[in-house]
Amino acid sequence: MRTTNFIAIIAVFIVLFSSTLHAVDDQAILQVKLRAALNLEQQGKSFDAENAYKQLLENFPHNRQVISRLIYLFLRTNQLDSLEKFLEDEKDYLTSNYYEITKIELLIKKNQLDEAKKYVDILLKKAKVNISTLRQIAQVYQRYHLYDDAVELYLRARKESKNSIVFAQELAAVYQLQQRSYDALDEYLNTLDERTYKNVRYRLEKLDLSYEEIISVLEDRFEQEPVVELQELIGEFYILSGQYQHAFEIYKTLGNDALIKLATLAEKQSLYKLAIQCLSEVLKVTEDTQTILYLEIKIGELYYALTDNAKAYWYYNKVIDHYQNTKASLPQILIFNAYRNLAYIELFDYKNPVQSQKYLENALDFASALSDKAELSILLSQCFLQQGDYLKSENILTDIIENRKFKTDVKQRAQVKLIETEILKGDFSLADTLSLEFFTHDYESAYVNDVATMYRTMQNELNLKKVDDSVKKAALSFLRDMYFNNNVSLSEDFVQLSAELQDSASFAYLTLQIADHFYKWGEYALAIEHYQKLLKQEDNTYREYVYYMTANALNQLDLNDDALVYYTDYLLEFPQGTFAPDIRLRIKKLNS
């Protein structure tokens, strides 16, 4: 008896398992064929896709996946009569919601708008209060640009749900499409909270309203609902409208976290002064050493970004002092940046290569990336260069050039600096050899147009290979002082070289170099003095360029009447000159 029962159970199990396997296989076949039909549809083969879906319905009668794909196809291809018949045929096998909403869309597609409204009313009475149904119907109206009807449904849902902000996001989107910007603004604000803040801020900025108009609405709203998110929005739109002090005053009332947030935002928009103002305010009320250290180094970086290097230098040194004498810590990258930037300031602002070298050696202890180490090493070579220790500079740069770990761009920078080193050392022959060796296949590179070109031009113009040692010595001093921006010594070098040179062309070339140098560094009066020396030479080849630059320098000094004279003289002498189009624009601007 027991054996018979066991056999019966096994038989039932086999039947059930077998039917399950068949069902799984059928479902797999259905999905494969559905994808094939969908692929036909995506290829634009609507007729073939329709036949494929119909064939599937024969094999899988009343399958909702297939029905929904076929309904979508009929809608998309405007086969409205076919859709109407198909919808009625399959009505009993669809959820009531899906059938009714598709019916509404069909009526709208057939432009039977009154019938669609009647059907909606019947449906809503039948469904009573169904927020999901209302949303789906409103989305159908919205899809066919029937925005007023969509708004009516959303507002009806709001009224029936007794929730004053339900569908705020959807209403805002429709109002924006209708160009009802103020209504859209109100609805977006209905959704505002800490979670939605970023989205609302983004949406408000896209409205067809000025920042001032948005601020006015926000401030009115804040009087009624004094919430933090509204206050932050007002501050952000003050920034966007350029009213930075107003923004600062608002964020100051929100506390330190808000000020730090504003500083971060301001920094991203390159509003470094505003960021400094925010962090300095936080610094006033902060007692925690760790936080003070972070704020001070951040303020130092912001001043450095502003190229206010004196203040950056002060803050960086303060940070280094705190770092070395307290238990507070900072991320390695921040300490690295402080030492590196201090080294740049010492070398190029204060002309103090010895102190710069000390900072660089400290920075190297914190450098982790190979590119950072290369940058510091190249800068260290410049410290030795300014100290006149050419051998150490050469060794550092040669090591970089020969190191396989460094990338090509790093090696090229080192190559340029090595050429500079040889020029400033006075080994013009080696500099020439290196420039040919490094740049033979890349004469258009920015590096050739830098120091190598300057050296070659000087060598050719001044004929350095054939002149006396005194001229070579004066030329070398001239190059060094120009490179290190030592303007006092540069003028003395110019006087000495001028006395040595008898050739007018060489004198003109040298005068132009020093005039352009002074112009580049903002010494416009000195630049004009040297440009005018060239203008007195009737036969020099730089006359056209010098007229133009003299006028530009006068313009920079706000001597606009004098600049106009030179611009006009240029056009009289060179009416089709290289700079004539630009000069005509400048004259027009000066006369306006």
C-alpha positions, 0 to 999 in steps of 0.5 A: 500500500505504501509503495502504491502511494509513493508511486502516485505522489511521484507521478503527480510531482512529475506531471506538475514539474513537467508543466512548470518546465513547459511554462518556463520554456513558453515564457522564454520563447515569448520574450525572445519573439517579443524582442524580435518584434520590438527590433522590427519596430525600432527599425521602422518596419511597422507592418512586419512588427504588427504581423509579428505581434498578431502572430504572438497573440495567436500563440499566446492569446490575450497576453498583456505584454503583447497587447500593450505593445500592439496598442502602442504600435497602433497609437504611434502609427495612427491606426486609430480604427484598428486600435478601437476594434482591437481595444474592444476585443481585448477589453476583458483581458486588460486592467480597467485602468489601462483600458480606460486611459487608453480609451481616453488617449484614443478619443484625444487622438481622434480629436473627439475632445468633448467625448474624452472629457465626458469619459474622464468625468465618468471614470473619475466618478466611478473611481472616486478619488484616485490620485494615480488615475488622475496623474495618468490622465493628466499626463495623457493630456500633457503629452498632446499639449492640452495643457489647460486640461492637464492643469485642471485635472492636477488642480482637481486632484489637489482639491479632492485630496485636500493637500495644497502641494500635491502635484506641485512638480507636475504643475510647475512643469506644465506652467513652464511649458505654458510660459506661466513663469510666476505660476511655475515658480510658486509650484517649484517652491511648493516642493522646496525642502532640504532634499529637493533644494538643488533641483528647485534651484536648478529649475528656478534658474531656467525660468524666463524671469530675471534674477531680480524678479525671482529674488522679489518672489523669494523674499515675499515667500520668505516673509510668509514662510521663514524657512532656511532653504528659502533664505539660502535660495535668496542668497544664491540668487543674489550671487547670480545677480552680482549682489555679493554683499547681500548674499554674504549678509544673508548667509552670515545669519545662517551660521558657520556651516552656511558661510562655508557652503557659500565660500565653496560655491563662490570658489567654484565661480571664481569669486575668490574675494567673496569666499575669503570674506566668508571664511574670514568671518568663520575664522573670527568665531572659531577656537578649534585649532584644527578648524583654524588651520584648515580655514587659514590654509584655504584663505591662503590658497584663495589669495594665491588664486587672486595673485595677492601673493603678499597675503597668501604668503602671510597665511601660508607661513601662519599655517606652517607655524601652526602645523609645526607647533601644534598637534593639529593635522592637515591632508598631505596635499594641502601642506604640499601646496603651501610649501610649493606656493611659498617657493614660487612666491619667494623665487619669482616675487621676492627674488629670494632663491635661497629661501625658495630652495628651503621651501622646495625641499620641504615640499618634496617631502610631501610630494607623492605624484611623480608629476609633482616631483618633476615640477618641484625639481624644475623649480629647484633648478631655477633656484640654483640658476638664480644663485648662479650655480649652473652646475647644480641646475644642469644636473637636476635638469639632465636627470629629469631628461634622462629619467624614463619615468617622466612623461614627454611634456615634463622632459620638454620643459626640462629641455627648455630650462636646460637651454636657458641654463646654458644661455645664462651660463654663457655657453652659447655654443652648447645652447645652440647644439641643445636647441638643435638636438631637442627641437630638430623635428618640432620647429613650431613648438612653443618651446622653440618660440620661447628661449631657444628662439630668443637666443638664436635671434640675439646671436644672429642680430648681434653676431655674438660669435664674432664680437669682442668678449666685452660685448658677449659679456654685456649680452650675457648680462642683458639676457640674465637680467631680462630673464630674472626681470631685473629692470634696473640692471637691464637698463645698465646692460642696455647702455653698455651694449649700446656703447659697444655696438656700432651697427644700427640694425643691432641697436634697433633690435636690442632697443625693441627687445627692451621696449617689449620687455618693459611693456610685458611687465607693465612698465609702459612709460619705460616702454614708450621711451624705448619705442620712441627711440626707434621711431626716430630711426627712419630706416628701421624695419620695426617702424610699423610695429613700434607705432602700434605698440607706442599707441597701445602703451599710451592707451594703457596709461589712459593718455588717450589723446596721445594714443589717438595721434599715434593710431592716426599716424599709423593709418596715414603711413600704413593704411593697409598695415597688419594692425590697421583693422584693429586700430580702426576699432580702437579709434572708434572705441576711443571716440565713442 
